[in-house]
């Protein structure tokens, strides 16, 4: 009869060693994650604050925009995408709101952008945060590719008139791009919708009780 104790002992030893290696590997991954997670989170917040301050300079408010925010879910106004509103105050008084919105009408897919609006309803700035547009064509909405979004600065409902708050091909005042009209049209429409929403909900956005009826505070 063949003695199986040797092979069994070898198999058991291999299993134990594999288990130990797995435990050590898991512990190392968990340790690295614990060491880097806080730094990654801090970097994400820093990038977001930098983007917010590009559309609303820090000297225009004295509150923490990341802490003073609302999330709006209103399909009639913004479709399926939630909208985050960062509320800017100075000495406790509302001074502006920055909307983080997504339009599904981009040529290459959804476009996510920030739109800052002061209490007079004028645009303080616009920045595209994420897009999937064609390089060399639609990507001109990105401030790193062109200064096209700067054309929104200081604009408001009525300046230009509502019917001209569109790209030139649609009878508006905003330039489209050679060979790419869909992308700038999507951004212009999204910005105009933000202005219309702000005009209709400005007081409730800054209501002392918190949020308008179609919004809730983020944790």
Secondary structure as UniProt FT lines:
FT   HELIX           5..55
FT   HELIX           58..60
FT   TURN            65..67
FT   STRAND          69..72
FT   HELIX           75..78
FT   TURN            79..80
FT   STRAND          83..90
FT   TURN            91..92
FT   STRAND          93..103
FT   TURN            104..105
FT   STRAND          111..118
FT   TURN            119..120
FT   STRAND          122..130
FT   TURN            135..137
FT   HELIX           138..141
FT   TURN            143..145
FT   HELIX           148..152
FT   TURN            153..154
FT   TURN            157..158
FT   HELIX           162..164
FT   HELIX           168..170
FT   TURN            178..179
FT   HELIX           182..205
FT   TURN            208..209
FT   TURN            213..214
FT   STRAND          215..217
//
